[in-house]
Structure formats: C-alpha cells, structure tokens
C-alpha cells in the first residue's frame, strides 16, 4: 500500500526498523522488502516537499 503522508512514513520506517533482523524469504522479510520499496517511492515523490528531519538526540 503506498505511503501517503509523513505520519504513514514514520510508521513504515518504525516497522521497517523492527523487521531489520528478519530472515530473507520469511513473511517478515518479505514485509520488510515491501516497506523498503514503499519508503523509497515516497521519498522519490515527496522529497522536495518534506519537512527537515529531526536532529539526532545527544545525551
């Protein structure tokens, strides 16, 4: 499902990160691949209109 908003993007990135250790070919690995494609597609469509990223926290 295409990502349509920055809120959906944040949710997709969080899920992608949660699935980072999923084995290739597993259901979770396939989900990670779909999320990767959706995230890249969103950035390609919307990069010029996105708000700047939050700076990394230091502490």
C-alpha distance matrix in Angstrom:
0.0 3.8 6.5 9.1 12.1 14.3 14.2 10.5 11.5 14.5 12.8 10.6 14.0 15.9 13.9 14.2 17.8 18.4 17.3 19.5 22.2 20.1 21.9 20.5 19.7 19.2 16.2 15.9 16.4 13.7 11.2 12.9 12.5 8.7 8.9 11.8 10.2 7.5 10.6 12.8 11.0 11.1 14.7 15.6 14.7 16.0 18.7 21.6 20.7 19.7 22.3 24.3 23.4 25.5 28.5 28.8 31.0 34.5 36.7
3.8 0.0 3.8 6.2 9.5 11.8 12.6 9.2 9.6 13.1 12.5 10.3 13.1 15.7 14.6 14.4 17.9 19.2 18.4 20.1 23.1 21.6 23.5 22.0 21.7 21.5 18.9 18.1 18.1 15.7 13.3 13.9 13.3 9.8 9.2 11.1 9.2 5.8 8.5 10.4 8.0 7.6 11.4 12.2 11.0 12.3 15.1 17.8 17.0 16.3 19.2 21.2 20.7 23.2 26.2 27.0 29.4 32.9 35.4
6.5 3.8 0.0 3.8 6.1 8.1 8.9 5.8 6.1 9.7 9.6 8.0 10.7 13.3 13.0 13.1 16.2 17.7 17.7 19.2 22.5 21.6 23.9 22.8 23.1 22.6 20.1 18.5 18.8 17.0 14.1 14.1 14.2 11.2 9.2 11.0 10.1 6.3 7.1 9.8 8.2 6.1 9.6 11.5 10.2 10.3 12.9 15.7 14.5 13.2 15.8 17.9 17.3 19.6 22.8 23.7 26.1 29.6 32.1
9.1 6.2 3.8 0.0 3.8 7.2 8.4 6.6 7.7 11.0 11.4 10.9 13.4 15.7 15.9 16.5 19.2 20.7 21.1 22.6 26.1 25.2 27.6 26.6 26.9 26.4 23.7 22.2 22.6 20.8 17.8 17.9 18.0 14.9 13.0 14.6 13.5 9.8 10.2 12.4 10.3 7.5 10.7 12.3 10.0 9.5 12.6 14.7 12.7 12.0 14.6 17.3 17.4 19.8 23.2 24.6 26.9 30.5 33.1
12.1 9.5 6.1 3.8 0.0 3.8 5.3 5.2 6.2 8.7 10.0 10.5 12.3 14.4 15.4 16.2 18.4 20.0 21.0 22.4 26.0 25.6 28.4 27.8 28.4 27.7 25.1 23.1 23.7 22.4 19.2 18.8 19.4 16.8 14.2 15.6 15.3 11.7 10.8 13.3 12.1 8.6 10.7 13.2 11.1 9.3 11.8 13.7 11.1 9.7 11.6 14.4 14.5 16.5 20.1 21.7 23.8 27.5 30.0
14.3 11.8 8.1 7.2 3.8 0.0 3.8 5.4 4.8 6.2 8.6 9.6 10.3 12.3 14.2 14.9 16.3 18.3 19.8 20.8 24.4 24.6 27.6 27.3 28.4 27.6 25.4 22.9 23.3 22.6 19.4 18.4 19.3 17.3 14.1 15.1 15.6 12.4 10.4 12.9 12.7 9.0 10.0 13.2 12.0 9.4 10.7 12.8 10.4 7.8 8.9 11.3 10.9 12.8 16.4 17.9 20.0 23.7 26.3
14.2 12.6 8.9 8.4 5.3 3.8 0.0 3.8 5.3 5.2 6.4 8.7 10.0 10.8 12.6 14.2 15.6 16.8 18.6 20.2 23.6 23.7 26.9 27.0 28.0 26.7 24.2 21.7 22.7 22.2 18.7 18.0 19.6 17.5 14.2 16.0 16.9 13.6 12.0 15.1 15.1 11.8 13.2 16.5 15.3 13.1 14.4 16.6 14.1 11.4 11.8 13.9 12.8 13.8 17.4 18.5 20.0 23.7 25.9
10.5 9.2 5.8 6.6 5.2 5.4 3.8 0.0 3.8 5.5 5.1 6.1 8.6 9.9 10.6 12.1 14.2 15.3 16.5 18.3 21.7 21.2 24.3 24.1 24.8 23.6 20.9 18.7 19.7 18.8 15.3 15.0 16.4 14.0 11.0 13.2 13.9 10.4 9.6 13.1 12.8 10.0 12.2 15.2 14.2 12.9 14.6 17.3 15.3 12.9 14.2 16.1 14.9 16.3 19.7 20.4 22.2 25.8 28.0
11.5 9.6 6.1 7.7 6.2 4.8 5.3 3.8 0.0 3.8 5.4 5.0 6.1 8.6 9.9 10.3 12.2 14.1 15.2 16.3 20.0 19.9 22.9 22.6 23.7 22.9 20.7 18.2 18.5 18.0 14.8 13.6 14.8 13.0 9.5 10.8 11.8 8.8 6.7 10.0 10.6 7.7 9.1 12.5 12.3 10.8 11.8 14.9 13.6 10.9 12.3 13.6 12.2 14.0 17.1 17.8 20.0 23.6 26.0
14.5 13.1 9.7 11.0 8.7 6.2 5.2 5.5 3.8 0.0 3.8 5.5 5.2 6.2 8.7 9.8 10.6 12.4 14.3 15.4 18.9 19.4 22.7 23.1 24.5 23.3 21.3 18.3 19.0 19.1 15.8 14.3 16.3 15.0 11.3 12.5 14.4 11.9 9.4 12.7 13.9 11.2 11.9 15.5 15.6 13.7 14.0 17.0 15.5 12.2 12.4 13.2 11.0 11.8 14.9 15.1 16.9 20.5 22.7
12.8 12.5 9.6 11.4 10.0 8.6 6.4 5.1 5.4 3.8 0.0 3.8 5.5 5.1 6.2 8.5 10.0 10.6 12.4 14.4 17.6 17.6 20.9 21.5 22.5 20.9 18.5 15.7 17.0 17.1 13.5 12.7 15.1 13.6 10.1 12.4 14.3 11.7 10.3 14.0 15.0 12.8 14.2 17.6 17.6 16.2 17.1 20.1 18.6 15.5 16.1 17.0 14.7 15.3 18.2 18.0 19.3 22.8 24.6
10.6 10.3 8.0 10.9 10.5 9.6 8.7 6.1 5.0 5.5 3.8 0.0 3.8 5.4 5.1 6.0 8.6 9.8 10.5 12.3 15.6 15.3 18.3 18.4 19.4 18.2 16.0 13.3 14.1 13.8 10.4 9.4 11.4 10.0 6.4 8.6 10.6 8.3 7.2 10.9 12.1 10.6 12.2 15.3 15.8 15.1 15.9 19.3 18.4 15.6 16.9 17.6 15.4 16.6 19.3 18.9 20.8 24.2 26.2
14.0 13.1 10.7 13.4 12.3 10.3 10.0 8.6 6.1 5.2 5.5 3.8 0.0 3.8 5.4 4.9 6.1 8.5 9.8 10.4 14.1 14.7 17.8 18.1 19.8 18.9 17.4 14.2 14.3 14.9 12.0 9.7 11.9 11.5 7.8 8.5 11.3 9.9 7.4 10.5 12.8 11.4 11.8 15.1 16.3 15.3 15.2 18.7 18.1 15.0 15.8 15.7 13.0 14.1 16.3 15.6 17.7 20.8 23.0
15.9 15.7 13.3 15.7 14.4 12.3 10.8 9.9 8.6 6.2 5.1 5.4 3.8 0.0 3.8 5.4 5.2 6.2 8.7 10.0 13.2 14.0 17.6 18.6 20.3 18.7 17.1 13.7 14.6 15.8 12.6 10.8 13.8 13.6 10.1 11.4 14.5 13.1 11.1 14.3 16.4 14.9 15.5 18.9 19.9 18.7 18.6 21.9 21.0 17.7 17.9 17.7 14.6 14.7 16.8 15.5 16.9 19.9 21.6
13.9 14.6 13.0 15.9 15.4 14.2 12.6 10.6 9.9 8.7 6.2 5.1 5.4 3.8 0.0 3.8 5.4 5.0 6.3 8.7 11.6 11.4 14.9 15.9 17.2 15.3 13.5 10.1 11.5 12.5 9.2 8.0 11.3 11.1 8.1 10.2 13.2 12.1 11.1 14.4 16.3 15.4 16.6 19.6 20.5 20.0 20.3 23.8 23.1 20.0 20.8 20.9 18.0 18.4 20.5 19.2 20.5 23.4 24.9
14.2 14.4 13.1 16.5 16.2 14.9 14.2 12.1 10.3 9.8 8.5 6.0 4.9 5.4 3.8 0.0 3.8 5.5 5.2 6.3 9.7 9.8 13.0 13.4 15.2 14.1 12.9 9.5 9.6 10.8 8.2 5.5 8.6 9.2 6.3 7.2 10.7 10.5 9.2 11.9 14.3 14.1 14.8 17.6 19.2 19.0 18.9 22.6 22.5 19.6 20.6 20.3 17.5 18.4 20.1 18.7 20.6 23.3 25.1
17.8 17.9 16.2 19.2 18.4 16.3 15.6 14.2 12.2 10.6 10.0 8.6 6.1 5.2 5.4 3.8 0.0 3.8 5.3 5.1 8.5 10.0 13.4 14.6 17.0 15.8 15.2 11.4 11.5 13.6 11.4 8.5 11.6 12.9 10.0 10.1 13.9 13.9 11.9 14.3 17.2 16.7 16.7 19.7 21.5 20.9 20.2 23.8 23.8 20.5 20.9 20.1 16.8 17.1 18.2 16.2 17.8 20.2 21.8
18.4 19.2 17.7 20.7 20.0 18.3 16.8 15.3 14.1 12.4 10.6 9.8 8.5 6.2 5.0 5.5 3.8 0.0 3.8 5.6 7.7 8.7 12.5 14.4 16.4 14.3 13.5 9.8 10.9 13.3 11.0 9.1 12.7 13.8 11.4 12.5 16.0 15.8 14.5 17.3 19.8 19.3 19.8 22.8 24.3 23.7 23.5 27.0 26.7 23.4 23.7 23.1 19.8 19.7 20.9 18.8 19.7 22.0 23.1
17.3 18.4 17.7 21.1 21.0 19.8 18.6 16.5 15.2 14.3 12.4 10.5 9.8 8.7 6.3 5.2 5.3 3.8 0.0 3.8 5.6 5.3 9.0 10.7 12.6 10.7 10.3 6.5 7.1 9.8 8.2 6.1 9.8 11.4 9.8 10.8 14.2 14.7 14.1 16.4 18.8 19.1 19.8 22.4 24.1 24.1 24.0 27.7 27.6 24.7 25.5 25.0 21.9 22.3 23.5 21.5 22.8 25.1 26.2
19.5 20.1 19.2 22.6 22.4 20.8 20.2 18.3 16.3 15.4 14.4 12.3 10.4 10.0 8.7 6.3 5.1 5.6 3.8 0.0 3.8 5.7 8.7 10.3 13.1 12.2 12.7 9.1 8.3 11.3 10.5 7.4 10.2 12.7 11.1 10.7 14.4 15.5 14.3 15.9 18.9 19.4 19.5 21.9 24.1 24.1 23.5 27.2 27.6 24.6 25.3 24.3 21.1 21.6 22.2 20.0 21.5 23.5 24.8
22.2 23.1 22.5 26.1 26.0 24.4 23.6 21.7 20.0 18.9 17.6 15.6 14.1 13.2 11.6 9.7 8.5 7.7 5.6 3.8 0.0 3.8 6.3 9.0 12.0 10.8 12.2 9.0 8.2 11.9 12.0 9.6 12.1 15.0 14.1 13.8 17.2 18.7 17.9 19.3 22.3 23.0 23.1 25.4 27.7 27.9 27.2 30.9 31.4 28.4 29.1 28.0 24.7 25.0 25.4 22.8 24.1 25.6 26.5
20.1 21.6 21.6 25.2 25.6 24.6 23.7 21.2 19.9 19.4 17.6 15.3 14.7 14.0 11.4 9.8 10.0 8.7 5.3 5.7 3.8 0.0 3.8 6.5 8.7 7.1 8.4 5.6 5.0 8.8 9.2 7.8 10.3 12.9 12.8 13.1 16.1 17.6 17.5 19.1 21.6 22.6 23.3 25.3 27.4 27.9 27.7 31.5 31.8 29.1 30.2 29.5 26.4 27.0 27.8 25.6 26.9 28.8 29.8
21.9 23.5 23.9 27.6 28.4 27.6 26.9 24.3 22.9 22.7 20.9 18.3 17.8 17.6 14.9 13.0 13.4 12.5 9.0 8.7 6.3 3.8 0.0 3.8 6.3 5.7 8.6 7.3 5.5 8.9 10.8 9.8 11.0 14.1 14.8 14.7 17.2 19.3 19.6 20.7 23.1 24.6 25.3 26.8 29.1 30.0 29.8 33.6 34.2 31.7 33.0 32.3 29.4 30.1 30.9 28.6 30.1 31.8 32.8
20.5 22.0 22.8 26.6 27.8 27.3 27.0 24.1 22.6 23.1 21.5 18.4 18.1 18.6 15.9 13.4 14.6 14.4 10.7 10.3 9.0 6.5 3.8 0.0 3.8 5.6 8.5 8.1 4.9 7.1 10.0 9.1 9.0 12.2 13.7 13.3 15.1 17.6 18.4 19.0 21.1 23.1 23.9 24.9 27.3 28.6 28.6 32.3 33.2 31.0 32.7 32.2 29.5 30.7 31.6 29.7 31.6 33.4 34.8
19.7 21.7 23.1 26.9 28.4 28.4 28.0 24.8 23.7 24.5 22.5 19.4 19.8 20.3 17.2 15.2 17.0 16.4 12.6 13.1 12.0 8.7 6.3 3.8 0.0 3.8 6.6 8.0 5.7 6.1 9.6 10.2 9.7 12.1 14.4 14.6 15.8 18.1 19.6 20.3 21.8 24.0 25.3 26.1 28.1 29.7 30.1 33.8 34.5 32.5 34.5 34.3 31.8 33.1 34.3 32.6 34.5 36.5 37.9
19.2 21.5 22.6 26.4 27.7 27.6 26.7 23.6 22.9 23.3 20.9 18.2 18.9 18.7 15.3 14.1 15.8 14.3 10.7 12.2 10.8 7.1 5.7 5.6 3.8 0.0 3.8 5.3 4.9 6.2 8.5 9.7 10.6 12.4 14.2 15.2 16.8 18.4 19.8 21.2 22.7 24.4 25.8 27.1 28.8 30.1 30.6 34.4 34.7 32.5 34.2 34.1 31.4 32.4 33.7 31.8 33.4 35.5 36.6
16.2 18.9 20.1 23.7 25.1 25.4 24.2 20.9 20.7 21.3 18.5 16.0 17.4 17.1 13.5 12.9 15.2 13.5 10.3 12.7 12.2 8.4 8.6 8.5 6.6 3.8 0.0 3.8 5.4 5.2 6.2 8.7 10.0 10.7 12.4 14.2 15.6 16.6 18.3 20.2 21.3 22.6 24.5 25.9 27.2 28.4 29.3 33.0 33.0 30.8 32.5 32.8 30.3 31.3 33.0 31.4 32.9 35.3 36.5
15.9 18.1 18.5 22.2 23.1 22.9 21.7 18.7 18.2 18.3 15.7 13.3 14.2 13.7 10.1 9.5 11.4 9.8 6.5 9.1 9.0 5.6 7.3 8.1 8.0 5.3 3.8 0.0 3.8 5.4 5.0 6.2 8.7 9.9 10.4 12.2 14.4 15.2 16.1 18.3 19.8 20.8 22.4 24.2 25.6 26.4 27.0 30.8 30.7 28.2 29.7 29.8 27.0 27.8 29.4 27.7 29.1 31.5 32.7
16.4 18.1 18.8 22.6 23.7 23.3 22.7 19.7 18.5 19.0 17.0 14.1 14.3 14.6 11.5 9.6 11.5 10.9 7.1 8.3 8.2 5.0 5.5 4.9 5.7 4.9 5.4 3.8 0.0 3.8 5.4 5.0 6.3 8.8 9.8 10.5 12.6 14.3 15.2 16.6 18.5 20.0 21.2 22.7 24.5 25.6 25.9 29.7 30.1 27.8 29.4 29.3 26.6 27.8 29.1 27.4 29.2 31.4 32.8
13.7 15.7 17.0 20.8 22.4 22.6 22.2 18.8 18.0 19.1 17.1 13.8 14.9 15.8 12.5 10.8 13.6 13.3 9.8 11.3 11.9 8.8 8.9 7.1 6.1 6.2 5.2 5.4 3.8 0.0 3.8 5.4 5.1 6.3 8.7 9.8 10.8 12.5 14.2 15.5 16.7 18.5 20.2 21.3 22.8 24.3 25.1 28.8 29.1 27.2 29.2 29.5 27.2 28.7 30.4 29.1 31.1 33.6 35.3
11.2 13.3 14.1 17.8 19.2 19.4 18.7 15.3 14.8 15.8 13.5 10.4 12.0 12.6 9.2 8.2 11.4 11.0 8.2 10.5 12.0 9.2 10.8 10.0 9.6 8.5 6.2 5.0 5.4 3.8 0.0 3.8 5.4 5.1 6.2 8.5 10.0 10.5 12.1 14.2 15.3 16.4 18.4 19.9 21.1 22.2 23.1 26.8 26.7 24.6 26.5 27.0 24.6 26.0 28.0 26.8 28.7 31.5 33.1
12.9 13.9 14.1 17.9 18.8 18.4 18.0 15.0 13.6 14.3 12.7 9.4 9.7 10.8 8.0 5.5 8.5 9.1 6.1 7.4 9.6 7.8 9.8 9.1 10.2 9.7 8.7 6.2 5.0 5.4 3.8 0.0 3.8 5.5 5.1 6.1 8.7 9.8 10.3 12.2 14.1 15.2 16.4 18.2 19.9 20.8 21.1 24.9 25.1 22.8 24.5 24.5 22.0 23.4 25.0 23.8 25.8 28.4 30.2
12.5 13.3 14.2 18.0 19.4 19.3 19.6 16.4 14.8 16.3 15.1 11.4 11.9 13.8 11.3 8.6 11.6 12.7 9.8 10.2 12.1 10.3 11.0 9.0 9.7 10.6 10.0 8.7 6.3 5.1 5.4 3.8 0.0 3.8 5.4 5.0 6.3 8.7 9.9 10.7 12.3 14.3 15.6 16.6 18.5 20.0 20.4 24.1 24.8 22.9 25.1 25.2 23.1 25.0 26.6 25.6 28.1 30.6 32.7
8.7 9.8 11.2 14.9 16.8 17.3 17.5 14.0 13.0 15.0 13.6 10.0 11.5 13.6 11.1 9.2 12.9 13.8 11.4 12.7 15.0 12.9 14.1 12.2 12.1 12.4 10.7 9.9 8.8 6.3 5.1 5.5 3.8 0.0 3.8 5.4 5.2 6.2 8.6 10.0 10.6 12.3 14.4 15.4 16.6 18.2 19.3 22.9 23.1 21.5 23.9 24.6 22.8 24.8 26.9 26.4 28.8 31.7 33.8
8.9 9.2 9.2 13.0 14.2 14.1 14.2 11.0 9.5 11.3 10.1 6.4 7.8 10.1 8.1 6.3 10.0 11.4 9.8 11.1 14.1 12.8 14.8 13.7 14.4 14.2 12.4 10.4 9.8 8.7 6.2 5.1 5.4 3.8 0.0 3.8 5.4 5.0 6.0 8.5 9.7 10.4 12.2 14.1 15.3 16.1 17.0 20.6 20.7 18.6 20.7 21.2 19.3 21.2 23.3 22.8 25.2 28.2 30.3
11.8 11.1 11.0 14.6 15.6 15.1 16.0 13.2 10.8 12.5 12.4 8.6 8.5 11.4 10.2 7.2 10.1 12.5 10.8 10.7 13.8 13.1 14.7 13.3 14.6 15.2 14.2 12.2 10.5 9.8 8.5 6.1 5.0 5.4 3.8 0.0 3.8 5.5 5.2 6.2 8.5 10.0 10.8 12.3 14.4 15.4 15.6 19.3 20.0 18.0 20.2 20.3 18.4 20.5 22.3 21.7 24.5 27.2 29.7
10.2 9.2 10.1 13.5 15.3 15.6 16.9 13.9 11.8 14.4 14.3 10.6 11.3 14.5 13.2 10.7 13.9 16.0 14.2 14.4 17.2 16.1 17.2 15.1 15.8 16.8 15.6 14.4 12.6 10.8 10.0 8.7 6.3 5.2 5.4 3.8 0.0 3.8 5.5 5.2 6.1 8.6 10.0 10.5 12.3 14.2 14.9 18.5 19.3 18.0 20.7 21.3 20.0 22.6 24.6 24.5 27.4 30.3 32.9
7.5 5.8 6.3 9.8 11.7 12.4 13.6 10.4 8.8 11.9 11.7 8.3 9.9 13.1 12.1 10.5 13.9 15.8 14.7 15.5 18.7 17.6 19.3 17.6 18.1 18.4 16.6 15.2 14.3 12.5 10.5 9.8 8.7 6.2 5.0 5.5 3.8 0.0 3.8 5.5 5.1 6.2 8.7 9.9 10.6 12.0 13.4 16.9 17.1 15.7 18.5 19.6 18.4 21.0 23.5 23.7 26.5 29.6 32.2
10.6 8.5 7.1 10.2 10.8 10.4 12.0 9.6 6.7 9.4 10.3 7.2 7.4 11.1 11.1 9.2 11.9 14.5 14.1 14.3 17.9 17.5 19.6 18.4 19.6 19.8 18.3 16.1 15.2 14.2 12.1 10.3 9.9 8.6 6.0 5.2 5.5 3.8 0.0 3.8 5.4 5.2 6.3 8.7 10.0 10.5 11.0 14.7 15.0 13.1 15.5 16.2 14.8 17.4 19.7 20.0 22.9 26.0 28.7
12.8 10.4 9.8 12.4 13.3 12.9 15.1 13.1 10.0 12.7 14.0 10.9 10.5 14.3 14.4 11.9 14.3 17.3 16.4 15.9 19.3 19.1 20.7 19.0 20.3 21.2 20.2 18.3 16.6 15.5 14.2 12.2 10.7 10.0 8.5 6.2 5.2 5.5 3.8 0.0 3.8 5.5 5.2 6.2 8.7 10.0 9.9 13.6 14.8 13.5 16.3 16.6 15.7 18.7 20.7 21.1 24.3 27.2 30.2
11.0 8.0 8.2 10.3 12.1 12.7 15.1 12.8 10.6 13.9 15.0 12.1 12.8 16.4 16.3 14.3 17.2 19.8 18.8 18.9 22.3 21.6 23.1 21.1 21.8 22.7 21.3 19.8 18.5 16.7 15.3 14.1 12.3 10.6 9.7 8.5 6.1 5.1 5.4 3.8 0.0 3.8 5.5 5.1 6.2 8.5 9.8 13.0 13.9 13.4 16.7 17.8 17.5 20.7 23.0 23.9 27.1 30.2 33.1
11.1 7.6 6.1 7.5 8.6 9.0 11.8 10.0 7.7 11.2 12.8 10.6 11.4 14.9 15.4 14.1 16.7 19.3 19.1 19.4 23.0 22.6 24.6 23.1 24.0 24.4 22.6 20.8 20.0 18.5 16.4 15.2 14.3 12.3 10.4 10.0 8.6 6.2 5.2 5.5 3.8 0.0 3.8 5.4 5.2 5.9 7.7 10.9 11.0 10.1 13.4 14.9 14.8 17.9 20.6 21.8 24.8 28.1 31.1
14.7 11.4 9.6 10.7 10.7 10.0 13.2 12.2 9.1 11.9 14.2 12.2 11.8 15.5 16.6 14.8 16.7 19.8 19.8 19.5 23.1 23.3 25.3 23.9 25.3 25.8 24.5 22.4 21.2 20.2 18.4 16.4 15.6 14.4 12.2 10.8 10.0 8.7 6.3 5.2 5.5 3.8 0.0 3.8 5.5 5.2 4.9 8.6 9.6 8.6 11.7 12.5 12.5 16.0 18.2 19.6 22.9 26.0 29.2
15.6 12.2 11.5 12.3 13.2 13.2 16.5 15.2 12.5 15.5 17.6 15.3 15.1 18.9 19.6 17.6 19.7 22.8 22.4 21.9 25.4 25.3 26.8 24.9 26.1 27.1 25.9 24.2 22.7 21.3 19.9 18.2 16.6 15.4 14.1 12.3 10.5 9.9 8.7 6.2 5.1 5.4 3.8 0.0 3.8 5.8 6.0 8.7 10.6 10.8 14.3 15.2 15.8 19.4 21.4 22.9 26.3 29.3 32.5
14.7 11.0 10.2 10.0 11.1 12.0 15.3 14.2 12.3 15.6 17.6 15.8 16.3 19.9 20.5 19.2 21.5 24.3 24.1 24.1 27.7 27.4 29.1 27.3 28.1 28.8 27.2 25.6 24.5 22.8 21.1 19.9 18.5 16.6 15.3 14.4 12.3 10.6 10.0 8.7 6.2 5.2 5.5 3.8 0.0 3.8 6.3 8.1 8.9 9.9 13.7 15.5 16.6 20.1 22.6 24.4 27.7 30.9 34.1
16.0 12.3 10.3 9.5 9.3 9.4 13.1 12.9 10.8 13.7 16.2 15.1 15.3 18.7 20.0 19.0 20.9 23.7 24.1 24.1 27.9 27.9 30.0 28.6 29.7 30.1 28.4 26.4 25.6 24.3 22.2 20.8 20.0 18.2 16.1 15.4 14.2 12.0 10.5 10.0 8.5 5.9 5.2 5.8 3.8 0.0 3.8 5.6 5.5 6.2 10.0 12.1 13.4 16.9 19.6 21.8 24.9 28.1 31.4
18.7 15.1 12.9 12.6 11.8 10.7 14.4 14.6 11.8 14.0 17.1 15.9 15.2 18.6 20.3 18.9 20.2 23.5 24.0 23.5 27.2 27.7 29.8 28.6 30.1 30.6 29.3 27.0 25.9 25.1 23.1 21.1 20.4 19.3 17.0 15.6 14.9 13.4 11.0 9.9 9.8 7.7 4.9 6.0 6.3 3.8 0.0 3.8 5.5 5.4 8.7 9.7 11.1 14.8 17.1 19.2 22.6 25.6 29.0
21.6 17.8 15.7 14.7 13.7 12.8 16.6 17.3 14.9 17.0 20.1 19.3 18.7 21.9 23.8 22.6 23.8 27.0 27.7 27.2 30.9 31.5 33.6 32.3 33.8 34.4 33.0 30.8 29.7 28.8 26.8 24.9 24.1 22.9 20.6 19.3 18.5 16.9 14.7 13.6 13.0 10.9 8.6 8.7 8.1 5.6 3.8 0.0 3.8 5.9 8.7 10.0 12.6 16.2 18.3 21.0 24.2 27.2 30.6
20.7 17.0 14.5 12.7 11.1 10.4 14.1 15.3 13.6 15.5 18.6 18.4 18.1 21.0 23.1 22.5 23.8 26.7 27.6 27.6 31.4 31.8 34.2 33.2 34.5 34.7 33.0 30.7 30.1 29.1 26.7 25.1 24.8 23.1 20.7 20.0 19.3 17.1 15.0 14.8 13.9 11.0 9.6 10.6 8.9 5.5 5.5 3.8 0.0 3.8 6.7 9.3 12.0 15.3 18.0 20.8 23.7 26.9 30.2
19.7 16.3 13.2 12.0 9.7 7.8 11.4 12.9 10.9 12.2 15.5 15.6 15.0 17.7 20.0 19.6 20.5 23.4 24.7 24.6 28.4 29.1 31.7 31.0 32.5 32.5 30.8 28.2 27.8 27.2 24.6 22.8 22.9 21.5 18.6 18.0 18.0 15.7 13.1 13.5 13.4 10.1 8.6 10.8 9.9 6.2 5.4 5.9 3.8 0.0 3.8 6.4 8.5 11.7 14.6 17.3 20.2 23.5 26.7
22.3 19.2 15.8 14.6 11.6 8.9 11.8 14.2 12.3 12.4 16.1 16.9 15.8 17.9 20.8 20.6 20.9 23.7 25.5 25.3 29.1 30.2 33.0 32.7 34.5 34.2 32.5 29.7 29.4 29.2 26.5 24.5 25.1 23.9 20.7 20.2 20.7 18.5 15.5 16.3 16.7 13.4 11.7 14.3 13.7 10.0 8.7 8.7 6.7 3.8 0.0 3.8 6.4 9.0 12.0 15.0 17.6 20.8 24.0
24.3 21.2 17.9 17.3 14.4 11.3 13.9 16.1 13.6 13.2 17.0 17.6 15.7 17.7 20.9 20.3 20.1 23.1 25.0 24.3 28.0 29.5 32.3 32.2 34.3 34.1 32.8 29.8 29.3 29.5 27.0 24.5 25.2 24.6 21.2 20.3 21.3 19.6 16.2 16.6 17.8 14.9 12.5 15.2 15.5 12.1 9.7 10.0 9.3 6.4 3.8 0.0 3.8 6.6 8.8 12.0 14.8 17.8 21.2
23.4 20.7 17.3 17.4 14.5 10.9 12.8 14.9 12.2 11.0 14.7 15.4 13.0 14.6 18.0 17.5 16.8 19.8 21.9 21.1 24.7 26.4 29.4 29.5 31.8 31.4 30.3 27.0 26.6 27.2 24.6 22.0 23.1 22.8 19.3 18.4 20.0 18.4 14.8 15.7 17.5 14.8 12.5 15.8 16.6 13.4 11.1 12.6 12.0 8.5 6.4 3.8 0.0 3.8 6.3 8.8 11.8 15.0 18.3
25.5 23.2 19.6 19.8 16.5 12.8 13.8 16.3 14.0 11.8 15.3 16.6 14.1 14.7 18.4 18.4 17.1 19.7 22.3 21.6 25.0 27.0 30.1 30.7 33.1 32.4 31.3 27.8 27.8 28.7 26.0 23.4 25.0 24.8 21.2 20.5 22.6 21.0 17.4 18.7 20.7 17.9 16.0 19.4 20.1 16.9 14.8 16.2 15.3 11.7 9.0 6.6 3.8 0.0 3.8 6.4 8.5 11.9 15.0
28.5 26.2 22.8 23.2 20.1 16.4 17.4 19.7 17.1 14.9 18.2 19.3 16.3 16.8 20.5 20.1 18.2 20.9 23.5 22.2 25.4 27.8 30.9 31.6 34.3 33.7 33.0 29.4 29.1 30.4 28.0 25.0 26.6 26.9 23.3 22.3 24.6 23.5 19.7 20.7 23.0 20.6 18.2 21.4 22.6 19.6 17.1 18.3 18.0 14.6 12.0 8.8 6.3 3.8 0.0 3.8 6.3 9.0 12.5
28.8 27.0 23.7 24.6 21.7 17.9 18.5 20.4 17.8 15.1 18.0 18.9 15.6 15.5 19.2 18.7 16.2 18.8 21.5 20.0 22.8 25.6 28.6 29.7 32.6 31.8 31.4 27.7 27.4 29.1 26.8 23.8 25.6 26.4 22.8 21.7 24.5 23.7 20.0 21.1 23.9 21.8 19.6 22.9 24.4 21.8 19.2 21.0 20.8 17.3 15.0 12.0 8.8 6.4 3.8 0.0 3.8 6.4 9.8
31.0 29.4 26.1 26.9 23.8 20.0 20.0 22.2 20.0 16.9 19.3 20.8 17.7 16.9 20.5 20.6 17.8 19.7 22.8 21.5 24.1 26.9 30.1 31.6 34.5 33.4 32.9 29.1 29.2 31.1 28.7 25.8 28.1 28.8 25.2 24.5 27.4 26.5 22.9 24.3 27.1 24.8 22.9 26.3 27.7 24.9 22.6 24.2 23.7 20.2 17.6 14.8 11.8 8.5 6.3 3.8 0.0 3.8 6.6
34.5 32.9 29.6 30.5 27.5 23.7 23.7 25.8 23.6 20.5 22.8 24.2 20.8 19.9 23.4 23.3 20.2 22.0 25.1 23.5 25.6 28.8 31.8 33.4 36.5 35.5 35.3 31.5 31.4 33.6 31.5 28.4 30.6 31.7 28.2 27.2 30.3 29.6 26.0 27.2 30.2 28.1 26.0 29.3 30.9 28.1 25.6 27.2 26.9 23.5 20.8 17.8 15.0 11.9 9.0 6.4 3.8 0.0 3.7
36.7 35.4 32.1 33.1 30.0 26.3 25.9 28.0 26.0 22.7 24.6 26.2 23.0 21.6 24.9 25.1 21.8 23.1 26.2 24.8 26.5 29.8 32.8 34.8 37.9 36.6 36.5 32.7 32.8 35.3 33.1 30.2 32.7 33.8 30.3 29.7 32.9 32.2 28.7 30.2 33.1 31.1 29.2 32.5 34.1 31.4 29.0 30.6 30.2 26.7 24.0 21.2 18.3 15.0 12.5 9.8 6.6 3.7 0.0
